[in-house]
Amino acid sequence: MKHLLNLLAAVALLVWGTHMVRTGILRVFGANLRTTLSHSLGNRFTAMASGLGVTALVQSSTATALIVSSFVGKGLVALPAALAVMLGADIGTSLMAVVFSFDLSWLSPLLIFVGVVLFIARQTSNVGRFGRILIGLGLMLLALRLVTASTAVLTTAPAIKTLLGSLSSDLLLEVTVGALLAVVSYSSLAIVLLTATLAASGVIPAEVAIGLVLGANLGSGLLAVLTTLRSAVEVRQVPMGNLIFKLLGVALAAPFVGLWISAVRPYIPDTATLVVLFHLAFNIVVATVFIGLTQFVARWIERLLPSAKPGQSTPLSRPQHLDPSALATPSLAISCAAREALHQADIVETMLRGVLDVIVRNDLRLAEDLRKLDDTVDTLYSSIKYYLTKISREALGEEESRRWTDIISFTINMEQIGDTIERVLIDIEDKKIRAGRSFSEAGMAEIRELHERLLDNLRLGMSVFLNGTVHDAKKLLEEKARFRDLERAYARTHLARLSENTVSSIETSSLHIDLLSELKRINSHICSIAYPILDSAGALAPSRIRESKFDELG
């Protein structure tokens, strides 16, 4: 019982080490990996090569599938190119299996020691995260050695010898078990390495090991499909296409398992090497056979999972970019949240743009529709906030952590602008439209001027949030002072019209003053977008707090 428990612990350690390496590399190189993939998708061959390289580094074809799927979901990459990436990704993970099949156990203590030192010294920096990667690699090598040691003891037990003697190959069962193990462990690489180690120790025959390897390949494709089940259709197309490649590959390879063993065994007597080389050969053959069929398979997938037609766009109230599958890659999840924040800002712009139409046309129906949009803004704010809380802050680099904070700040400002616009619309309905009153020509011209400036500032604020340029952030902050001065000037001219007993100005005085104040408040929320950018760049004036207090008094 003790030796069995040791074996199970070693298997768990192998899975955990694989997880640490995968997440560590994504934390350190996540943004660079996305850039590399996006810049190498010009044709299917370079796409396959980039998929091979990125997956060899990440050690997870599933992680690569999630990154590429997000590109397809955003319309940045065509489906055939994405499928070519996945063919290369499968070769990449098989190459890593070959590397780990060599006896590198002597490296384990060194990797763990150096990794722990780096991680403890600089936990929150990339140096610490690189240390985490080294710890994961060391644990993987240590786990493989422990698996070998545990199985060597187990195979000497009479009961185990009897069980192994009665074990016969059932390919369908082995494929099924291998697929289930890959899904449960979230790593086909760990299962392939475990299978090769068990085969080398004599626990399972080579035929059974190869059947499990075929199943592990199938399981990695199935895992990506399950992970993206709740994502948009475009995101789900890539994992589905990759799973079809794997299904066809397993169907083609299954009849030749015995032939492979008999042909290769004389040249490669080591069973572990035989197994991992079969894994590599399988994925190379699948990539070679199907690289020319990516267009055909893409068309078939698009018929199986059709995208929404242009006229069937997603409702505004529903988050469009918060892909749950991207949460496994924190840097990718941050990008999804940023895009959703811009979606929220687009709705706020629609509300703000419609305010002037309500004032000019006295349109109660439009006012009601615009007020309903505030519920949409609130819903999106809640969705974005909840999505961000599911992203591990520890998994984010310093820049991504700042971006996390920027997104929260931006969405709060957009939500408060939406609330303010709703109040403005209610005041316009009650104090102007239903009361049958009108602004004076001069007063209306002032409102138009402020409204136009607000729209310009909102667009500039969205640009600052998207690009984070210090120049635009400074320009936006300058607009805050200009808008404040303009609002004060228009308040004085309104009081002058009251002293002249202008009837329309007297009737709408309360609404006019309140409207100027609310527009100024909206502009303050817009300009607040610049503060995190300038603060990060060290370009924020020390007097900002004092100036902000004066703004409130004014």
N, C-alpha and C positions, 0 to 999 in steps of 0.2 A: 504493500500500500504506500509506503514511504517513497519507493522508487517511482511509482506511478505519479504521485503528487509532485515529485521533482521534475518529471517530464512535463506535466501540465504547467508548472511554474515556468519552465524554460520556454515553452511555447508562448505563454503569455508575455514573457520578457521579449521574445522575438517580435511579437506583434507591436508591443509598446515601443521598442526601439525603432521600428519602421515608422511608427506614427510620429515619434520625436524628430526623426530626420526629415520627414515630409513637411511637417508644420514649420520646423525651423528654417528650412530652405525657402518656403513660401514667405515667411516673415522677413527674411533678410533680402531675398531677391525677387519677391512677388511682382513689384512694379516693373523691374527690368525684364522678367520672364514674359510678362504681357507685351511689353514693347518689342521684344525679340520675335515673339510669335506674330504680332500684327505687321511687322516689317518684312516678314519672309513668306507671305502668302500670295506672292505674285503668280506662281504656277504650282501645280500639284507636287512636283519633285522637290522644290525648295521647301514647300509646306511640310512634306513628309520628313525632310531632313531636320527642320526646326522642331517638329514634334519629337523626333528621336532624341535630339540634344536636350531639350527641356525636360523630357520625361526621364532620361538617364540621370539628370541632376535631381529632380524632384522625387524620383523613385515611385511614382504613382501615375499610371495612365488615367486613373479616375480624376485626379486633380487637373491634369491637362485637359481632359474632356470638359470639365466645368468651366475652365478659362475660355476655351475655344467656343463652347456653347454660348457663353455670354456675348462673344463677338458676333456670332450669328444672330442672336436675339436683338442686338443693337443695329443690325443691318450693316456692320462693318466688314463682314467676311461672307463670301458666297459659300453655300453648303458643300459643294464638291471640294473646295480647298480645305474646309474644316475636316471633312472625312479623310482627306489625304494626311492631314496632321495626325489624326488618330491612328492611321496605319503605321506612321513613323513612331508614335508614342508606344505602341505595343512592342516594337523592336527595341526601343530604349529601355523599357522595364525588363525585357529578357536579357539584354546585355548586362544589366546590373545583377541579375540572377547568376550569370556566368562568373562575374567578378567575385561575388560573395561565395561561390562554390569552392574557391581555392582556400587553402588553410591559412587564414590570416589571423588566427586566434592570438598570435603573439603581439598583434597590434592593439588588442582590446584594452589591456591595462593602461597603455600609453594614451590612447584616445580618451578613455574615461578620465584619467588624471588631468590631462591638459584641458579637457572640456569643463570639468568641475572648477578648475582654477579660473578659467576665463569667465564662466557663468557667474561665479560668486563675486568676482572682482568688478564686473560691468554688466549686471543683470539686464538693465533697461536699454543697453546700447546694442549695436549690431555685433560688437565683439562678444558680448554675453550670449547673444542668439547663435553666433557661430559656435560658441562653446557648447550650446545645447545640441547642435548638429553633431559635434564630435562625440558627445555623451551617447547620443542615439546610435551612432555607428559602432561605438564600443560595446554597447549593450547588445546590438544585433550579433556581433562576432562572439561575444560571451555566451549569448543564448544558443547559438549554433553548437558551440563546444559543449554546453550543458546538455543539449538534446542528444548529442552523440554519446556522452558519458552515461546518461540515464537509460538510453535504449540498449547500450551494451550490457548493462546489468539486467535489464528486463528480459532480454532475449535468452539469458541463461536459465530462466525459470522454466521448469517442466511444463507448466500449464500454458505458457506463452509459446513454447516450442510446438506443443500439440495444436494450438490455435493457428499458428502460422503454417503448419503442415497441411491443415485443412482449408487454407485460404486459396480460393480460385478467382480468376479474373472474370469480372462481369463489367464490361466497359460502360454500359449505360448507368449502372449504379455508381461506378467510380466517377464518371463525369458529373453526376448529380451531387455526390458528396463533395467533390472538389469545388463545384460552383457555390454550394451552400457555405462551405468553409471560407471561401474568398469574400462572400457577402458579409458573413458574421464578423470576420476579422478586419474588414474594410481594407484588405491588402492582399492582392493576388501574389505579390512578390514574396510576402512572408509565407504563404502557403506553398509556393513552388520551392522555396529554400527548405522549408520543413519537410516536404515530400522527398526532396533529394537527399536530405540528411537521414531520414528514416530508411530510404532505399539503400543508402551506403552502409547502414548499420545492420541490414538484413531483416529489418522489421517487416517490410513489405517487398514483394517481388518487383522487378523493373516494369512488368506489364501493368501492374496495379498503379505504380508511381506515375507512369505516363498517362494513364486514364485520369488520375487526379489532376495532373498538370493541364490536360485538356479542359477539365472542369473548372480549374482556377482561371483559365483564360476566359471561359464563358462567364464565370462569376464576376470578373472585373467589368465586363460589358454590361451585365445585368445590374451591377451596383450603381453605375452611372445613370442608367435608366431610372432606377428606383429613387436616386437622389434628386433627380430633376422632374419627378412626377407632377409637382405642384407649380412648376415654372411655366412660362409662356410656351406656346407651341413651337416657335422658332428655336427656343433653347433646347427643347426635347428632341428635336430632329437629329442633332449630332450624335447623342448617345444611342438613339434607336438605330441609326445607320451603322454605327460601330458594332452594335450587338448583332446586326444582320451579317456583317462581315465575319464575326466570330462564329456564329451559328453555321454559316456556310463552310467556314474553315474547318470546324470540328467535324462536320459531316463528311468533308473530303478527306480529312486526315485519319479518321477512325479506322477505315479498312486497312491502313498501311502501318498500324502500330507494330504488329508482329514482324513485318518486313523490315521496318527501321531497326528493330532490336537485333534481328539476325544479321543484317548487313553491317551495322556499325559496331556491334559488340566485339568482333575480333580486333578492331583497331582501338577501341576505347573500353578497356576492361573495367575501369572505375564506374560503378553504377551511378554515383552522384553526378559525375560529369556527363554521363550518358543522358540523364534526365534533363539537366539544364540545357544541354546542347539541343535536345529535342524541342524544348521550349523555345529556344532561339530560332531553330530551323523552321518550326511551325509558323512563327510570326513573320519571318522573312518571306516564306513562300506565300502566305496570305497577302502580304503587302505587294509582292511581285505580281500575283495573279489579279488582285483587285484594284491596283493603282490606275489601271486604264478603264475601270468601270465606275469610277466615282461619279461621273455625270449621270450615268444610267441609274445608279442606286439613289442618287440625290433626287432625281425626278420621281422615282418610285416612293421614296420617303415623303416627298411633298404631297403626293396623292394620298398616302396613308395618314399623314398628319398635316392637313392643309392649313396654311396661314389664314388669318382673318382677311377678308376682302377690304379694299380701301374704304368702302362705305360702311364697314362694320368695325369701326374703331372702338377701342376700349373706352368705357364710360369714364368721364373725368373724375368721378368720385372714387374710382378704384385705383390703387397704386399700380403703376405700369412697369416700374423698374426694380422693385424690391424683390430680387430673385433669391428665394430661400437657399437654393443650391450654392450660391456664391458665398454663403456664410462660412463654408469650409476654407475659403481663401480670403482672409480678412482684407487685404488690399483691394481685392475685387469687390467685396461687399461695400467698402467705403465709396468706390466709384458708383455703385448702384444707388446708394443713398444720396449721393450728390446729384445724380440725374433726377431722382425723384423730387429732391428739393427744388430743382429748376422747374419741374412740372408743377409743383405747388406755386411757385412764383409766377408762372404763366397764367394760372387761374386768378391770382391776385391782380395781375395786370389787366385781365379781362374785367374784373370788378371795378378797378380804378378808371379804366377807359369808359365804362358804361355810366359812371356817375355824372359826367357832363351831359350825356344824352338824356338822362333822367331830368336834369335841371332844365335843359333847353326845351324838351318836348313834353314835360310834365307827364311822363310815361309811368303810371303806377304798375303796370304789368311788368315792365322791364325792371323796375325797382325791386319788385318781389322776386323775380328770377335771380337778380344779382345778390340779394340777401341770402337766397338759398345756397349760392356758391360759397358763402362763408362756412356753411356746414361741411362742404367738400374740403375747404382749406383746413378746417379743424381735424377732419378725418385723416387727411394726408399727414398732418403734423403728428398725430398720435401714431400712425403707422410707421413713419420715419423714425420717430423717437424709440418705439418698441423694437424696430429692426436694428437700430444702432446699439441698443442695450444687449442684443444677442451677439454682438461682435466682441470678442475678448480683447480688452484693452491691453493686456499683457502681450497679445499677439501682434500689436501694432508697433511700427517703428516710430521714431520721434516725429517725423514729418506727417505720417499718417495719423498719429494721435492728435496733432494740431488740426488736421483736416477734420477729424471726428468732432472736435470742439467747434470748428467753424460751421459745420453743417448744423449742429444743434442750435448755435446762435442764429444762423440764417433762418432756419425754419421757425424759431420763436418769433423773430421779427416779422416774418411773413404772416404768421398766425395773428399777431397783434394788429398788423395793418388790416387784415381781413375784418377783425372785430371793429376797428375804427371806421372802416368804410360802411359796415352794417349800421353803426350808430348814425353816421352821416346820412345815409339813405332814409332811415326812419325819421330824422329831423326834417329832411326835405319833403317827405310825404306829408308830415303833420303840419309843418309851419309854412309850407309854400304851396304844394299842389292842392291839398284838401282845403286850405284856407283861401285859395284863389289869388295868391299874391305873386308879384314878380320883382326881380332885382332891377335896379336902375341900369341904364346902359353902361355907365362908368363902373358900377359894381360888378356887372356881368363880365366886362372886359378884364377886370382884376382877377376874377375867378378863373377865367379862361387862361390867363397868363400863368397863374400858380398851378393850375391843372396840367398845363403843357410841360412846365418845369418838373413837376412830380413824375410824369411819365418818362421824361428823359433821364431823371435821376434813378428811377427804378430800373431802366434798361442798363444804365451805367453800373448800378449796384449788382445786377445779375452778372454783368461782365467781370466785375471785381471778384465776385464769389467764384466764378468759373475759372478765371485765369490767375487770380491772385497777384496781379502786377501792382507794385508799390505806386507807380505813376498814376494809375487810374484811381487807386485808393485815396491818394492825396487830393486828386481832382474832385472826388466825391465828397470828401470832407470840406473842401472849399465851398462846394455847393450848399452845404448846410448853413454856412455863415451868410451866403448870398440870399438864400431863401428866407432866413430869419429876418434879415434887413428888409427884404421886400414885403414880408408879412406885416412888419411894424409900420412900414410906409403906407401900405394899403389900409391898415387900421386907422391911421391918422386921417387919410383922405376920406374915409367913410364917416368919421366924426365931423369932418368939415362939411360934408353933404347934409348931415343931420342939422348942423347949425344954420344951414341955408333952407331948412324946412322942406327938403325934397321928399315928397310923399312916399314914393316907392322905397326910398332908403329908410324912412322912419318905420314903415310896415315890416320890412325884412331885417331890421337892425340886429335883433337878437340872433336870427339865423345866420346873418352875414358874419358877425363877430365869431360865433361858434364855428362856422365853416372855416374861417381863416385859421382859427386855433387848431382845428382837427387836421387840416391839411399840413400845418406845420408839424404836428405830432407824427403824421405819416412820414413826412420827410426825415424826421429825426430817426425813425426806425430804419428807413432806407439807408441813411448815412452811417448808421451803426454797423453796417456790413463791413465798413472800411477799418474799424478799430482792430479786430484780430489780425488783419493782414499787416497793418502798420506796426502793431505791437510785436509781431513775430520778426519783422524786419528791423526793429529798434528805431523806427521812424516816427513814433508817436510823440507828440509834443508833451512835455511835462505839465503844461498848464491846462491839459484837456479837462481834468476833473473840475478845476475852478471854472472853466468856460462852460461846462455842462451845467453847473449850478446856476450860473448867470442866465443860461438859456431857460431853465425852469422858472426863474424869477421873472424873466421877460415874457 
